[in-house]
């Protein structure tokens, strides 16, 4: 299935770099918007248990 055939995407968005060569949330959102998707909703991901900092969240994107 190509990207043009997708109506929606659920994607994990990293707020901080956790892996080598990882794309962070802002770049990922920009790439999806360039492909015709719109950010529809954000869902909580996980946080650092020591300081409460948000590390990741899930983004729901739809092609409208």
Biopython code that builds the backbone (N, CA, C, O; Angstrom):
import numpy as np
from Bio.PDB.StructureBuilder import StructureBuilder

atoms = [
    (1, "UNK", "N", (0.850, -1.169, 0.000)),
    (1, "UNK", "CA", (0.000, 0.000, 0.000)),
    (1, "UNK", "C", (0.900, 1.238, 0.000)),
    (1, "UNK", "O", (1.855, 1.318, 0.772)),
    (2, "UNK", "N", (0.593, 2.183, -0.855)),
    (2, "UNK", "CA", (1.380, 3.418, -0.906)),
    (2, "UNK", "C", (0.789, 4.462, 0.036)),
    (2, "UNK", "O", (-0.345, 4.334, 0.496)),
    (3, "UNK", "N", (1.571, 5.482, 0.310)),
    (3, "UNK", "CA", (1.132, 6.573, 1.184)),
    (3, "UNK", "C", (-0.125, 7.244, 0.631)),
    (3, "UNK", "O", (-0.967, 7.701, 1.404)),
    (4, "UNK", "N", (-0.266, 7.310, -0.700)),
    (4, "UNK", "CA", (-1.429, 7.946, -1.320)),
    (4, "UNK", "C", (-2.721, 7.176, -1.047)),
    (4, "UNK", "O", (-3.806, 7.750, -1.142)),
    (5, "UNK", "N", (-2.627, 5.913, -0.716)),
    (5, "UNK", "CA", (-3.811, 5.094, -0.468)),
    (5, "UNK", "C", (-4.277, 5.152, 0.984)),
    (5, "UNK", "O", (-5.383, 4.706, 1.289)),
    (6, "UNK", "N", (-3.466, 5.686, 1.874)),
    (6, "UNK", "CA", (-3.811, 5.729, 3.292)),
    (6, "UNK", "C", (-4.751, 6.885, 3.595)),
    (6, "UNK", "O", (-4.581, 7.989, 3.077)),
    (7, "UNK", "N", (-5.746, 6.623, 4.438)),
    (7, "UNK", "CA", (-6.642, 7.673, 4.880)),
    (7, "UNK", "C", (-6.252, 8.235, 6.236)),
    (7, "UNK", "O", (-6.590, 9.371, 6.567)),
    (8, "UNK", "N", (-5.539, 7.437, 7.017)),
    (8, "UNK", "CA", (-5.143, 7.871, 8.344)),
    (8, "UNK", "C", (-3.902, 7.139, 8.820)),
    (8, "UNK", "O", (-3.546, 6.074, 8.316)),
    (9, "UNK", "N", (-3.248, 7.748, 9.815)),
    (9, "UNK", "CA", (-2.018, 7.188, 10.364)),
    (9, "UNK", "C", (-2.009, 7.431, 11.873)),
    (9, "UNK", "O", (-2.336, 8.526, 12.331)),
    (10, "UNK", "N", (-1.637, 6.423, 12.632)),
    (10, "UNK", "CA", (-1.354, 6.560, 14.066)),
    (10, "UNK", "C", (0.141, 6.355, 14.200)),
    (10, "UNK", "O", (0.670, 5.319, 13.796)),
    (11, "UNK", "N", (0.825, 7.342, 14.770)),
    (11, "UNK", "CA", (2.276, 7.308, 14.784)),
    (11, "UNK", "C", (2.812, 7.768, 16.127)),
    (11, "UNK", "O", (2.319, 8.733, 16.711)),
    (12, "UNK", "N", (3.825, 7.069, 16.606)),
    (12, "UNK", "CA", (4.518, 7.474, 17.827)),
    (12, "UNK", "C", (5.433, 8.652, 17.502)),
    (12, "UNK", "O", (6.235, 8.583, 16.570)),
    (13, "UNK", "N", (5.311, 9.716, 18.261)),
    (13, "UNK", "CA", (6.103, 10.931, 18.056)),
    (13, "UNK", "C", (7.023, 11.128, 19.257)),
    (13, "UNK", "O", (6.564, 11.235, 20.395)),
    (14, "UNK", "N", (8.303, 11.174, 18.995)),
    (14, "UNK", "CA", (9.273, 11.368, 20.075)),
    (14, "UNK", "C", (9.549, 12.848, 20.282)),
    (14, "UNK", "O", (9.826, 13.580, 19.331)),
    (15, "UNK", "N", (9.473, 13.274, 21.517)),
    (15, "UNK", "CA", (9.738, 14.672, 21.857)),
    (15, "UNK", "C", (11.218, 14.925, 22.098)),
    (15, "UNK", "O", (11.697, 16.046, 21.926)),
    (16, "UNK", "N", (11.936, 13.892, 22.494)),
    (16, "UNK", "CA", (13.379, 13.960, 22.725)),
    (16, "UNK", "C", (14.012, 12.763, 22.026)),
    (16, "UNK", "O", (13.360, 11.743, 21.807)),
    (17, "UNK", "N", (15.270, 12.897, 21.682)),
    (17, "UNK", "CA", (15.975, 11.824, 20.998)),
    (17, "UNK", "C", (16.241, 10.672, 21.975)),
    (17, "UNK", "O", (16.916, 10.843, 22.990)),
    (18, "UNK", "N", (15.700, 9.511, 21.647)),
    (18, "UNK", "CA", (15.880, 8.317, 22.473)),
    (18, "UNK", "C", (16.688, 7.250, 21.743)),
    (18, "UNK", "O", (17.205, 6.325, 22.370)),
    (19, "UNK", "N", (16.800, 7.374, 20.421)),
    (19, "UNK", "CA", (17.481, 6.395, 19.600)),
    (19, "UNK", "C", (18.414, 7.110, 18.623)),
    (19, "UNK", "O", (18.203, 8.278, 18.298)),
    (20, "UNK", "N", (19.418, 6.424, 18.169)),
    (20, "UNK", "CA", (20.360, 6.983, 17.206)),
    (20, "UNK", "C", (19.654, 7.243, 15.875)),
    (20, "UNK", "O", (18.882, 6.409, 15.402)),
    (21, "UNK", "N", (19.923, 8.403, 15.276)),
    (21, "UNK", "CA", (19.369, 8.805, 13.973)),
    (21, "UNK", "C", (17.843, 8.900, 13.967)),
    (21, "UNK", "O", (17.215, 8.691, 12.929)),
    (22, "UNK", "N", (17.264, 9.204, 15.082)),
    (22, "UNK", "CA", (15.812, 9.264, 15.215)),
    (22, "UNK", "C", (15.280, 10.614, 14.732)),
    (22, "UNK", "O", (15.886, 11.656, 14.978)),
    (23, "UNK", "N", (14.136, 10.578, 14.039)),
    (23, "UNK", "CA", (13.439, 11.803, 13.656)),
    (23, "UNK", "C", (12.546, 12.220, 14.825)),
    (23, "UNK", "O", (11.843, 11.391, 15.402)),
    (24, "UNK", "N", (12.578, 13.499, 15.169)),
    (24, "UNK", "CA", (11.763, 13.983, 16.281)),
    (24, "UNK", "C", (10.408, 14.464, 15.789)),
    (24, "UNK", "O", (10.169, 14.562, 14.586)),
    (25, "UNK", "N", (9.535, 14.760, 16.726)),
    (25, "UNK", "CA", (8.128, 15.042, 16.471)),
    (25, "UNK", "C", (7.889, 16.131, 15.437)),
    (25, "UNK", "O", (7.041, 15.960, 14.562)),
    (26, "UNK", "N", (8.596, 17.223, 15.508)),
    (26, "UNK", "CA", (8.321, 18.352, 14.615)),
    (26, "UNK", "C", (8.639, 18.000, 13.168)),
    (26, "UNK", "O", (7.874, 18.336, 12.264)),
    (27, "UNK", "N", (9.743, 17.338, 12.949)),
    (27, "UNK", "CA", (10.096, 16.913, 11.588)),
    (27, "UNK", "C", (9.082, 15.895, 11.056)),
    (27, "UNK", "O", (8.682, 15.954, 9.894)),
    (28, "UNK", "N", (8.680, 14.977, 11.906)),
    (28, "UNK", "CA", (7.730, 13.947, 11.498)),
    (28, "UNK", "C", (6.384, 14.557, 11.128)),
    (28, "UNK", "O", (5.790, 14.178, 10.119)),
    (29, "UNK", "N", (5.898, 15.495, 11.931)),
    (29, "UNK", "CA", (4.635, 16.166, 11.614)),
    (29, "UNK", "C", (4.757, 16.904, 10.288)),
    (29, "UNK", "O", (3.843, 16.846, 9.465)),
    (30, "UNK", "N", (5.869, 17.595, 10.069)),
    (30, "UNK", "CA", (6.076, 18.305, 8.810)),
    (30, "UNK", "C", (6.061, 17.384, 7.605)),
    (30, "UNK", "O", (5.495, 17.726, 6.567)),
    (31, "UNK", "N", (6.675, 16.225, 7.735)),
    (31, "UNK", "CA", (6.703, 15.265, 6.633)),
    (31, "UNK", "C", (5.307, 14.728, 6.336)),
    (31, "UNK", "O", (4.935, 14.562, 5.175)),
    (32, "UNK", "N", (4.539, 14.457, 7.379)),
    (32, "UNK", "CA", (3.172, 13.978, 7.160)),
    (32, "UNK", "C", (2.291, 15.072, 6.553)),
    (32, "UNK", "O", (1.472, 14.790, 5.679)),
    (33, "UNK", "N", (2.450, 16.300, 7.005)),
    (33, "UNK", "CA", (1.675, 17.407, 6.418)),
    (33, "UNK", "C", (2.026, 17.576, 4.945)),
    (33, "UNK", "O", (1.140, 17.825, 4.127)),
    (34, "UNK", "N", (3.292, 17.447, 4.596)),
    (34, "UNK", "CA", (3.715, 17.551, 3.197)),
    (34, "UNK", "C", (3.113, 16.440, 2.348)),
    (34, "UNK", "O", (2.938, 16.607, 1.141)),
    (35, "UNK", "N", (2.796, 15.305, 2.970)),
    (35, "UNK", "CA", (2.176, 14.187, 2.269)),
    (35, "UNK", "C", (0.653, 14.287, 2.253)),
    (35, "UNK", "O", (-0.020, 13.383, 1.756)),
    (36, "UNK", "N", (0.101, 15.384, 2.795)),
    (36, "UNK", "CA", (-1.341, 15.606, 2.742)),
    (36, "UNK", "C", (-2.117, 15.211, 3.974)),
    (36, "UNK", "O", (-3.348, 15.203, 3.950)),
    (37, "UNK", "N", (-1.424, 14.879, 5.063)),
    (37, "UNK", "CA", (-2.115, 14.504, 6.291)),
    (37, "UNK", "C", (-2.217, 15.697, 7.230)),
    (37, "UNK", "O", (-1.355, 16.575, 7.237)),
    (38, "UNK", "N", (-3.282, 15.715, 8.021)),
    (38, "UNK", "CA", (-3.496, 16.754, 9.022)),
    (38, "UNK", "C", (-3.483, 16.117, 10.408)),
    (38, "UNK", "O", (-4.057, 15.050, 10.624)),
    (39, "UNK", "N", (-2.822, 16.788, 11.332)),
    (39, "UNK", "CA", (-2.821, 16.310, 12.713)),
    (39, "UNK", "C", (-4.226, 16.450, 13.275)),
    (39, "UNK", "O", (-4.795, 17.541, 13.290)),
    (40, "UNK", "N", (-4.781, 15.331, 13.738)),
    (40, "UNK", "CA", (-6.154, 15.303, 14.231)),
    (40, "UNK", "C", (-6.199, 15.296, 15.752)),
    (40, "UNK", "O", (-7.023, 15.979, 16.360)),
    (41, "UNK", "N", (-5.307, 14.520, 16.362)),
    (41, "UNK", "CA", (-5.330, 14.401, 17.825)),
    (41, "UNK", "C", (-3.968, 13.933, 18.327)),
    (41, "UNK", "O", (-3.200, 13.295, 17.607)),
    (42, "UNK", "N", (-3.698, 14.268, 19.574)),
    (42, "UNK", "CA", (-2.504, 13.793, 20.276)),
    (42, "UNK", "C", (-2.953, 12.995, 21.486)),
    (42, "UNK", "O", (-3.874, 13.394, 22.199)),
    (43, "UNK", "N", (-2.300, 11.872, 21.712)),
    (43, "UNK", "CA", (-2.604, 11.044, 22.864)),
    (43, "UNK", "C", (-1.342, 10.907, 23.709)),
    (43, "UNK", "O", (-0.241, 10.806, 23.168)),
    (44, "UNK", "N", (-1.495, 10.902, 25.019)),
    (44, "UNK", "CA", (-0.318, 10.780, 25.883)),
    (44, "UNK", "C", (0.459, 9.506, 25.585)),
    (44, "UNK", "O", (-0.122, 8.453, 25.318)),
    (45, "UNK", "N", (1.758, 9.618, 25.634)),
    (45, "UNK", "CA", (2.636, 8.469, 25.445)),
    (45, "UNK", "C", (3.240, 8.084, 26.777)),
    (45, "UNK", "O", (2.525, 7.671, 27.691)),
    (46, "UNK", "N", (4.549, 8.215, 26.895)),
    (46, "UNK", "CA", (5.148, 7.914, 28.187)),
    (46, "UNK", "C", (6.075, 9.032, 28.630)),
    (46, "UNK", "O", (6.566, 9.833, 27.835)),
    (47, "UNK", "N", (6.288, 9.046, 29.921)),
    (47, "UNK", "CA", (7.080, 10.098, 30.547)),
    (47, "UNK", "C", (8.245, 9.480, 31.302)),
    (47, "UNK", "O", (8.255, 8.286, 31.598)),
    (48, "UNK", "N", (9.216, 10.312, 31.602)),
    (48, "UNK", "CA", (10.333, 9.891, 32.425)),
    (48, "UNK", "C", (9.804, 9.716, 33.852)),
    (48, "UNK", "O", (9.303, 10.679, 34.433)),
    (49, "UNK", "N", (9.901, 8.524, 34.428)),
    (49, "UNK", "CA", (9.342, 8.310, 35.760)),
    (49, "UNK", "C", (10.081, 9.065, 36.863)),
    (49, "UNK", "O", (9.561, 9.214, 37.969)),
    (50, "UNK", "N", (11.282, 9.538, 36.569)),
    (50, "UNK", "CA", (12.065, 10.239, 37.589)),
    (50, "UNK", "C", (11.728, 11.716, 37.700)),
    (50, "UNK", "O", (11.749, 12.284, 38.792)),
    (51, "UNK", "N", (11.410, 12.353, 36.543)),
    (51, "UNK", "CA", (11.151, 13.798, 36.594)),
    (51, "UNK", "C", (9.829, 14.217, 35.957)),
    (51, "UNK", "O", (9.487, 15.399, 35.976)),
    (52, "UNK", "N", (9.071, 13.258, 35.387)),
    (52, "UNK", "CA", (7.766, 13.570, 34.822)),
    (52, "UNK", "C", (7.808, 14.168, 33.425)),
    (52, "UNK", "O", (6.760, 14.515, 32.879)),
    (53, "UNK", "N", (8.983, 14.296, 32.834)),
    (53, "UNK", "CA", (9.102, 14.887, 31.497)),
    (53, "UNK", "C", (8.470, 13.974, 30.454)),
    (53, "UNK", "O", (8.707, 12.766, 30.448)),
    (54, "UNK", "N", (7.658, 14.565, 29.565)),
    (54, "UNK", "CA", (7.069, 13.801, 28.459)),
    (54, "UNK", "C", (8.157, 13.438, 27.465)),
    (54, "UNK", "O", (8.948, 14.290, 27.059)),
    (55, "UNK", "N", (8.196, 12.170, 27.075)),
    (55, "UNK", "CA", (9.203, 11.682, 26.135)),
    (55, "UNK", "C", (8.608, 11.354, 24.771)),
    (55, "UNK", "O", (9.225, 11.621, 23.741)),
    (56, "UNK", "N", (7.421, 10.782, 24.765)),
    (56, "UNK", "CA", (6.762, 10.424, 23.517)),
    (56, "UNK", "C", (5.261, 10.594, 23.657)),
    (56, "UNK", "O", (4.704, 10.574, 24.755)),
    (57, "UNK", "N", (4.622, 10.764, 22.493)),
    (57, "UNK", "CA", (3.165, 10.824, 22.427)),
    (57, "UNK", "C", (2.745, 10.180, 21.117)),
    (57, "UNK", "O", (3.564, 10.000, 20.217)),
    (58, "UNK", "N", (1.489, 9.839, 21.013)),
    (58, "UNK", "CA", (0.956, 9.287, 19.770)),
    (58, "UNK", "C", (0.217, 10.389, 19.030)),
    (58, "UNK", "O", (-0.551, 11.145, 19.625)),
    (59, "UNK", "N", (0.456, 10.473, 17.735)),
    (59, "UNK", "CA", (-0.244, 11.432, 16.894)),
    (59, "UNK", "C", (-1.179, 10.688, 15.956)),
    (59, "UNK", "O", (-0.812, 9.666, 15.376)),
    (60, "UNK", "N", (-2.385, 11.206, 15.814)),
    (60, "UNK", "CA", (-3.354, 10.652, 14.867)),
    (60, "UNK", "C", (-3.500, 11.665, 13.747)),
    (60, "UNK", "O", (-3.797, 12.837, 13.981)),
    (61, "UNK", "N", (-3.287, 11.194, 12.523)),
    (61, "UNK", "CA", (-3.305, 12.054, 11.343)),
    (61, "UNK", "C", (-4.332, 11.509, 10.350)),
    (61, "UNK", "O", (-4.448, 10.297, 10.166)),
    (62, "UNK", "N", (-5.072, 12.412, 9.718)),
    (62, "UNK", "CA", (-6.032, 12.028, 8.677)),
    (62, "UNK", "C", (-5.775, 12.851, 7.439)),
    (62, "UNK", "O", (-5.355, 14.007, 7.498)),
    (63, "UNK", "N", (-6.039, 12.221, 6.329)),
    (63, "UNK", "CA", (-6.021, 12.924, 5.054)),
    (63, "UNK", "C", (-7.457, 13.393, 4.816)),
    (63, "UNK", "O", (-8.368, 12.576, 4.678)),
    (64, "UNK", "N", (-7.649, 14.693, 4.769)),
    (64, "UNK", "CA", (-9.007, 15.242, 4.626)),
    (64, "UNK", "C", (-9.304, 15.607, 3.179)),
    (64, "UNK", "O", (-10.398, 16.082, 2.874)),
]
sb = StructureBuilder()
sb.init_structure("model")
sb.init_model(0)
sb.init_chain("A")
sb.init_seg("    ")
for serial, (resi, resn, name, xyz) in enumerate(atoms, 1):
    if name == "N":
        sb.init_residue(resn, " ", resi, " ")
    sb.init_atom(name, np.array(xyz, "f"), 0.0, 1.0, " ", f" {name:<3s}", serial, name[0])
structure = sb.get_structure()
